[in-house]
Amino acid sequence: MPGTNFDQNHQAVSPRTSNLWEGIHPSFQDVPGAGAGFDSEIWIQKTRDYTERVLAASRNDGSIPKDVAGEYLLLPLLVSLVGKASGGKVRILDFGGGMGVSFVHLTSCLVDGQSVDYHVIEREGICEGGAQLFEHDERIHFSAQLPPSLPELDIVYLSSALQYVEDYGTLLKTLAGYEAKHFFLGKLSAGDIPTYATAQMNVPGTVIPYWFINVTEVIEILASCNYSLIYKSTLEQEYDQSNFPEEYRIGRTCNLLFSRDGSEA
């Protein structure tokens, strides 16, 4: 289970280091993790505060949602295209979706006649907060466990989430088992690098194991599950990894969109 879709860069870097990540390790077990991480009350409250701010801002939008930009614009675009092609409700599984920030941005972009059924998989404390924030919205659902089945999923979505999962290969295969038409990995810490684990240092009071993943490995895992890569891009922000050797730096996170072989949009 990952943490949350809340942007890690909104957290202050711990005063003990100026680096966002430290160390190069072969596995999560070798990363000197500490603290409660994404289960801490501080993290849960910050996630809730952030989601409430996004919700409040969305209610003041005019004709155009002013905050749907950068990493947040691709999912709404994909949902709009899938919905147009299918002529019905778009069903989305968001693994690691926090308290629903991506859902807020998505629904801000919907036009008349478009609808979604949105399922967030998160940690227990995050799910409780999300369920409270959206208790009157029947379009979004929160669960701390992957459901055994979901009807006709259109999109599996992970944003800044896969890198926090120790056995990310098994997770990808499990999620592919839902046979969604599309599989979208956003803000993924992957590139033409060796796969390695490191320590994320910017959450106060904790050290969190974190993967940087060889991008070909991800593509091959999903190819083995009958998903073909149909789109790739990077996000604008460039990260400072000057404390790592050059061959271990990704620079920017990436977006990868896959389509299930033989499925129609």
Secondary structure, DSSP 8 states (H G I E B T S, - for coil): ----SS-GGGS---TT-S-SEEEEESSGGGS--BS-GGGSHHHHHHHHHHHHHHHHHHHT--SS-TT--GGGSHHHHHHHHHHHHHTS-EEEEEET-TTTHHHHHHHHH--TT--EEEEEE--HHHHHHHHHHTTT-TTEEEESS--S--TT--EEEEES-GGG-TTHHHHHHHHHTT--SEEEEEEE-EESS--EEEEE--STT-BEEEEEEEHHHHHHHHHTTTEEEEEEEE-S-----TTS-GGG--SS-EEEEEEETT---
